[in-house]
Amino acid sequence: MINIGLTGWGDHDSLYRDLRSSKMKLQTYSNHFPVVEIDSSFYAIQPERNYKKWIEETPDHFRFVVKAYQGMTGHMRGDIPFTNVDEMFETFKQSIEILEKSGKLTTVLFQYPPWFDCQTKHVDMLLYTKEKMKGIPSAIEFRNETWFMPEYMQQTLSYLKHAKWMHTICDEPQTETGSIPIVLEATHSDVTLIRLHGRNVHGWLRGNRENWRAVRCLYRYSEEQLKDWAAHIENLQKHSKEIVVLFNNNSGGDAADNAKQLMRLLHLSYEAHSTLQMKLF
């Protein structure tokens, strides 16, 4: 099974061409793609009512990848707005419980920051996190190259397999810091996650630019690049039951078009039976 979608559903103008669909973006989105990444959960733990609304707005086959709250991945260097770390994890888990029970949760994505390198204290953090998330499908994405340096790569992949982390394979700009290479390895028999961030080397690192977030994923994949990914995906299917591909190259609005282009290359089509359609009759 191959499911292709985007990171978030709000900023893809090519999908929302009339006033009606702009007011019902998630329903419209679910007519085009079978999976989406929820990014708002990274910035704040979402209330249960939001997940309930998103469940009701999408068809039965639709699935979500939920990005882990930033305090759980070390992005918050100051104090967390909870009594302790245990409380933070429990609050997050309670928030997604309704999504998990609905059968619409594919995985929780733990994207670690560029400074989260391969050292003992960070390995201990991964062990703690996996224990707290026991029973909840979880994927991991590194942004520090040390995890995949030659002397550590096999140990990293062996740990992910043993601990049943879903490996997130990334396509991103190759810079001296803050990026990882494409590592075409599945570590979980159920799901492998692929996130395509684009290859804008000059925009990837923040530096002193105020508009960094607006340009870092400014990139459009070529037909040849997507053909390469189609071949990679077909090979990864031998090792995971489901491959979830999420396009994040949307600084210039390219994600939706590239996602549909990859669907065509893989001869994929998704039946659109969304709640939006049902409300029209």
N, C-alpha and C positions, 0 to 999 in steps of 0.2 A: 504494500500500500504506500502510495506517495501522496502527501498532502502539501499543497503549496499555498502560502498566504503572505501577509505583510505584517510589519511591526506597527500595530495601531491601525485604527480604521478612520481616523478623523481628517487626515491631511492628503487624501488622494483625490484631487479634483477631477481627474479623468473618469472617476466612477460615479460622480454626483453631478449630473448635467441638468437637473431641473430642481425647482424649489421643493417639490415633494420629497425627493430622495435626499436632499441636503438636510432635511429635518429628521430623517429616519436613516441616518448613515449606517448604523450597524446592520439593520435589516437589509439595506441595499447591498452593503458589502458582502453579506452572507449569500447573496445571489451570484456572486462572482468567485468566492473562495471558501473553502471548508474549514479554515483555521485562521486564527489571528493571535497576535501577541498583545497582552494587556500591559502597557507601560506605566499607567497611572499608579499601579500598585508598588512601583519602585519609589515613588516620591512620597506616598502616604498609604498606610494600610487602609484599604477600601472598606466601607461599611457593607454589611451583608445585603442591604437593599440594592446596592449597585449590581452585585453578582446576580441577584434574583432578577433584576430588570434585564440584564444581558442574556441570561438563560431564556427568559420568556421571549426575547426579541429574535432569537435564532432558531433555526430548524433543528430537529433531533440529532442529525448527523454532525452538526457543527461542534468544533472543539476550540479550547482556549489554551494558550501558553501564558502562564502568569509570571511576571517578573518579580523576583523576591525583593522585599523592602530593603532599601539602601542601608539601613542600620544592621541588617543581617549579613551583609557582604563586606562590611568594613569601609564603605564609602563615607560614612559619617565619622569624622575624626574627633569631633567633640562629644559632648554628652548625648546619649540617646534619650528620647522623651518617654522613657519607661523606667519603672523602678529598678529593673535589672534585665539582663539579656534573656533569661528564661521567660520572663513576662512578655517580652517583645515577640519571641518565637510563638508562644502560646496564643497571643492576640492575633498574629498573622494566620496561624493555622485555623483558628476559629472563624476568621473572616472568609476563608476559602472553603470551609466545610460544605456549604450549600452547593458550591460548584463541583466539588469532588463527588458528593452524593448524587448529583444529577447525571454523572457519567460524562460530563463535558470538559473535564480537566485532562489535558494531555500530560502536562508536566509543569513544575515550578522551575523557573530558570534563575540560577544563581550566577550572575555575571559579576566577576570580581574585578576590582580596579587595577590600573597599571602598576601600582606599587605593591600589589599582593604577589610577592615573589615566592620562589620555592625555598622555603626555610622551615625549620621545625615548628615555630609558633603558628605558622599559617597551615601547616599540615594538621596540627592539633585543632585548629579552628574548623577545618574540613571534617575531621572526625566528630567533633562536637555537633556540627551542623547536620551531618548525616544521621546521627543518633536522634537529634530533635525532630528530624523529618521522617523518622521511621514509618514505613507504610505509605508514604506520600511520594509519588514519582517525582524525581528531581534531576535536573540537568545542570551541568556546570560549564561555564565559559571563562577561560582565562584571558587576561590582557597583558600578561607578563611573559616574556619569551623564555625565562629560565625553566619553566615547567617542561618545555620541549627542547631544551638543549640536549645534545647527543648523550651526555653523561646522565641525564635524568629522564629522558623520554620514555624508555621502557618501564621504569619504576612508576612514572605518572600514569601511564596507560594500564599497568597491572593493578595499581591501586583503584582506579576508576572502575575497572571490571570487577574486582573483588568486592568493592563497596556498593556496586550496582548504581553508580552514577551514570546518567546518560551523557555521553560526550557531545559537546556542541562544537561542530566543525565550522571554522570561520574562514571566510574570504574577506580579507581586509588589507589596507595599505601596509606594505612592509617598510616600517621605519626602524630606526636604531633602538628605540624604546617604545613601549606601549602597544605592541602588536605581537601576534603569534603567527607562525606559518600555517598553511593548510595542512592539516594532519588527518589523512583519510582513514581513520580507524573508528570502528563501532565498538563501544564498550558495553552495550546493553542489548539484549536480544529482542526487547520490545520496541524501543524507539531510539533513533538517532536524530539529533537536531542539527540543522545546517542554517547558519545565519550569514547572509550576504550583505556586507556593509559597503561594498564598492571598493575602488582602488585609488582614491584621491589622496596620494601621498602628501601633497602640499597642504591639504586641509585637515589631515587626521589629528595632528598634535595641536594642542590648544595654544601654546605660546602666550602671547599677550593680546591675542585678537578677541575683540568683544563679540564678533559675529561667528565665533567658532562653531557653535552648534548648528548654525544655519548653513555652513559650507562643508562640514566634515564628511558628510555622506553624499556629496555632490558628484554623482558618477552614473553613467549609463553603460551597462554591460553590452558587449558586442555579440552578434550572432555566434561567432566562433567561440567566444568565452562561455556562452551558455551551452553550446554543444559539448564543450569539455565537461561542464557540470552535469549535463544529462548523462554522460558516460559514467562519471563518478557515482551518481545517484543509483544508476542501474546496478553497479557493482556493489554498492553498500547494501542494497536490498537483499543480498545473499547472507547478510549478517544481522539484520534487524527487520522485524516484521513491518515496521512503519518508519518511513523517512519523512520528517517534517522540515520543509524548506521555508524560511522566512526572509523576505527581501527587506533590507533596511536602508537601501540607497535612495532615500526620498528627499534629499535636500533640494533637488530640482524636479521632483515629481516623477521620477523614473521608475519607482518600485513596482507600481501596478502594471505598467506596460511590460517591464522585464519579466514579471511573474507570469503573465499571460503568454509571453513569448516562450518561456521555458515549458509551460503546459503544452503548447503546441508541439514543441520538439519531442516531448515525452508522450505525445498522443493521449493527453489527459483531458477529460471533461467531467465537470461536476454537475449533478442534477440540482437545480435551484428550486427548492420547495420551501421557501422561507415564510415566516409569519407575515411579512409584508404582502406576499402574494395572496395569502388567505384572507387578509383584511380587505382586499379589493373586490371580493365576491360575497 
